[in-house]
Amino acid sequence: MEEIDKYELIWAVPEYRRVSPAETILPHINRLLPGSGTLIDWGCGTGRATYALKKTGRFNVVGVDIAYNALDEVMTDEFPFIVSSFDMLPRNLLRCDYSICVDVLEHLPPDLLPGAIGLICDATDRVALIRVANFPESYGALIGEELHLSLHDAAQWERLLARRFRKVKREWLDEDESPERYTFVCSN
């Protein structure tokens, strides 16, 4: 099954839509992204976090996701939404001050990781907040497919990010940040 087909299928499952990972860490995103400007939410999913960031008045937002049906229907006209996989987006198409990419990169096949990280880095002028999970996830069983394809420990993720970003700093968001979920603040 192609990646786009897999995500169009999983986004049609109501249980998968219940939690928006970036939405759960919004206070941290607001704290770790200083200032204001343009923001791209890479793998925006439902768009709830993207919209919440827009409502702060600090960010002009754009959401990007591989699946046309990821976005909650009520978000359709709230901000620009680009349907594309990382490997299909033309380089230099998007520019922003800030990027967020929360619980997305682990979904990519390993061979696509360097290009995706490079795309985020090249598009981001100031700071990118990147959060990844390092555990097998259970929702893929609902469609008979694995969803977390790139599982790495914190040091491996940091090395991958440091190949493109000038500065990479690991952040512990709160007391329940697990050893299997890593947050990085990256800058150029």
C-alpha positions as CSV (number, residue, x, y, z in Angstrom):
1,M,0.0,0.0,0.0
2,E,1.3,3.5,-0.9
3,E,1.9,5.9,2.0
4,I,-0.7,8.3,0.8
5,D,-3.3,5.5,0.6
6,K,-2.4,4.4,4.1
7,Y,-2.9,7.8,5.6
8,E,-6.1,8.6,3.7
9,L,-7.4,5.3,5.1
10,I,-6.3,5.9,8.7
11,W,-7.6,9.5,8.8
12,A,-11.1,8.0,8.0
13,V,-11.0,6.1,11.3
14,P,-12.6,8.2,14.0
15,E,-10.4,6.9,16.8
16,Y,-7.3,8.1,15.0
17,R,-8.7,11.7,14.9
18,R,-9.3,11.9,18.6
19,V,-5.9,13.1,19.7
20,S,-3.9,15.8,17.9
21,P,-0.4,15.4,19.3
22,A,0.6,19.0,18.7
23,E,-2.6,20.2,20.4
24,T,-1.5,18.4,23.6
25,I,1.7,20.4,23.8
26,L,0.5,23.8,22.7
27,P,1.7,25.7,25.8
28,H,5.2,24.4,25.2
29,I,5.1,25.3,21.5
30,N,4.1,28.8,22.4
31,R,6.9,29.0,25.0
32,L,9.6,27.5,22.8
33,L,8.8,29.6,19.7
34,P,9.7,33.2,20.5
35,G,8.3,36.1,18.7
36,S,5.8,36.0,15.8
37,G,5.8,35.4,12.1
38,T,4.9,32.7,9.6
39,L,4.6,29.1,10.8
40,I,4.3,25.8,8.9
41,D,2.8,22.8,10.7
42,W,4.4,19.9,8.9
43,G,2.0,16.9,9.2
44,C,-0.8,19.1,10.6
45,G,-3.3,16.3,10.7
46,T,-6.6,17.6,12.1
47,G,-5.4,21.2,12.0
48,R,-6.6,21.9,15.5
49,A,-3.2,22.8,16.8
50,T,-2.5,24.8,13.6
51,Y,-5.7,26.8,14.2
52,A,-5.0,27.3,17.9
53,L,-1.6,28.8,17.0
54,K,-3.2,31.1,14.4
55,K,-5.7,32.3,17.1
56,T,-2.9,33.5,19.3
57,G,-2.4,36.3,16.8
58,R,1.4,35.6,16.8
59,F,1.5,33.4,13.7
60,N,0.3,33.3,10.1
61,V,0.0,29.6,9.6
62,V,0.1,27.0,6.9
63,G,-0.8,23.3,7.4
64,V,0.8,20.5,5.3
65,D,-0.3,16.9,5.4
66,I,-0.1,13.9,3.1
67,A,-3.8,13.1,3.4
68,Y,-6.5,15.3,1.9
69,N,-8.9,14.0,4.6
70,A,-6.7,14.6,7.6
71,L,-8.0,18.2,8.3
72,D,-11.1,18.5,10.4
73,E,-13.9,19.7,8.2
74,V,-14.5,22.8,10.4
75,M,-10.8,23.8,9.7
76,T,-11.2,23.8,5.9
77,D,-11.3,27.6,5.4
78,E,-9.4,28.6,8.5
79,F,-5.8,28.6,7.1
80,P,-4.0,27.5,3.9
81,F,-3.7,23.7,3.7
82,I,-1.3,21.9,1.4
83,V,-1.9,18.3,0.6
84,S,1.5,16.7,-0.2
85,S,4.0,14.2,1.0
86,F,7.5,15.5,2.0
87,D,9.1,14.0,-1.0
88,M,6.7,15.6,-3.5
89,L,6.9,19.2,-2.2
90,P,9.2,21.3,-4.5
91,R,12.2,22.7,-2.6
92,N,12.0,26.5,-1.9
93,L,8.2,26.5,-2.4
94,L,7.5,27.3,1.3
95,R,9.4,29.7,3.6
96,C,8.6,30.4,7.2
97,D,10.0,31.9,10.4
98,Y,8.9,28.9,12.4
99,S,8.1,25.2,11.9
100,I,6.5,22.6,14.0
101,C,6.6,18.9,13.2
102,V,5.0,16.9,16.0
103,D,4.8,13.1,15.9
104,V,5.3,13.0,12.2
105,L,8.8,12.1,11.2
106,E,8.6,8.6,12.7
107,H,5.8,7.8,10.2
108,L,8.2,8.2,7.3
109,P,10.1,5.4,5.7
110,P,13.8,5.7,6.7
111,D,15.0,6.6,3.2
112,L,12.7,9.7,3.2
113,L,13.9,11.1,6.6
114,P,17.0,13.0,5.3
115,G,14.9,14.7,2.6
116,A,12.1,15.6,4.9
117,I,14.4,17.0,7.6
118,G,16.2,18.9,4.8
119,L,12.9,20.4,3.5
120,I,11.9,21.5,7.0
121,C,15.4,23.0,7.6
122,D,15.5,24.8,4.3
123,A,12.0,26.3,4.7
124,T,12.6,27.5,8.3
125,D,14.4,30.8,8.9
126,R,14.3,30.8,12.7
127,V,13.2,27.9,14.8
128,A,11.7,24.4,14.2
129,L,10.2,22.5,17.0
130,I,10.4,18.8,16.2
131,R,8.9,16.0,18.3
132,V,9.2,12.3,17.5
133,A,8.0,9.1,19.0
134,N,10.1,6.0,19.4
135,F,7.6,3.3,19.9
136,P,5.4,1.0,17.7
137,E,2.0,2.5,17.5
138,S,-1.3,0.6,17.7
139,Y,-3.6,2.4,15.3
140,G,-2.0,0.9,12.2
141,A,-3.6,-2.4,13.2
142,L,-7.0,-0.9,12.4
143,I,-6.0,-0.8,8.8
144,G,-3.5,-3.7,8.7
145,E,-0.4,-1.4,8.2
146,E,2.5,-0.2,10.3
147,L,2.5,3.5,10.8
148,H,5.7,4.2,12.8
149,L,8.4,3.2,10.3
150,S,11.4,5.2,11.6
151,L,12.2,4.4,15.2
152,H,15.4,5.8,16.6
153,D,16.7,6.6,20.1
154,A,17.2,10.3,21.1
155,A,20.9,10.3,20.1
156,Q,20.1,9.0,16.6
157,W,17.4,11.6,16.1
158,E,19.7,14.4,17.3
159,R,22.4,13.3,14.9
160,L,19.9,13.2,12.0
161,L,18.7,16.7,12.8
162,A,22.2,18.1,13.4
163,R,23.2,17.1,9.8
164,R,20.9,19.9,8.6
165,F,20.2,22.3,11.5
166,R,23.0,24.5,12.9
167,K,21.8,24.1,16.4
168,V,19.8,21.2,17.9
169,K,18.7,21.2,21.6
170,R,16.7,18.5,23.3
171,E,13.9,19.8,25.4
172,W,12.0,18.0,28.2
173,L,8.5,19.3,28.0
174,D,7.1,18.1,31.3
175,E,7.3,15.4,33.9
176,D,5.6,12.9,31.7
177,E,7.9,13.3,28.7
178,S,8.7,9.6,28.2
179,P,12.0,8.1,27.3
180,E,10.2,7.1,24.1
181,R,9.2,10.6,22.9
182,Y,11.8,13.3,22.1
183,T,11.4,17.0,21.5
184,F,14.0,19.1,19.8
185,V,14.3,22.8,19.2
186,C,16.3,23.3,16.1
187,S,17.6,26.5,14.5
188,N,19.6,27.7,11.5
